């Protein structure tokens, strides 16, 4: 059986290896995403993305080549 992508609060806390109360605190302080509107379920991918962001692993947006050139060669 495939693991579900949507998980409840307890499963989300278990997934992160933290207490359920800690997960609730992290949601309240925006360290974790809110549940999907109208449900009490969290998307694992949203949790992973937020954890990457909080942990500093989020991919930096690619800089526009023109902006990079201007930053490196612009008037001093």
N, C-alpha and C positions, 0 to 999 in steps of 0.2 A: 504494500500500500504506500502511496506517495504521501509525504508529509504535507499537511495543509500550509498554505501560504498565510492565511489569516489565523491569528492565535489570540487567545484571551490573555488577561492580565497575568495570571499565574504562569501560564506557559511562556509569556514574554519575559517575565522575571527569571524563570528557569533557563530560558534560551540565553540570557545575558549572564547567568550565574550570580544573580543578586536576589535580595529579599524582595518580596512583593511590595512591601512598604517603601523600599528604596526606589523601585520602578515607579510607583505612584508619585513619589517626590520628584523624580527626574522628569516625569511627564508634566507635573505642575510647574517646574522651573525651566521647561523647554529644552532639557537635555535629551529628551526622547520625544518622538512625534505624538500627537494626540491620537486617540482611537478614530477609526473611520466613522464619519458622521452617521448617526442613526444606529450605530452598533456599539458593542463593547469588545470589538476586535481590532487588533493591530496588524498591519502588513509587515511581514518579516523584512521585506526589501526596504521599506521606509525606516525600520529600526536599524538595519545595516548601514543605510546611507547616513542617518543621523549620527550613528556611532563613529563612522569614518570621519564625519565632519568634526565632531567633538574631539576625537582623538588625533586630529590633524592629518588624516589620511585622505581627505577629499581631494580630488583632482583639481588642480588650479586651472582656471579658465585660460585657454590659449590667448596669448596676447596678439593683437592685430599686428601684422608685419610692419605696417606704416608707423603705428604707435611705437613699436620697438625701435625702429630706425630713428624716429624723432627723439626718443629718450636717449639713445646712444650717441646721436650725432647733432642733436638740436643746438641752437645758439646757447652759448655759455654766458 
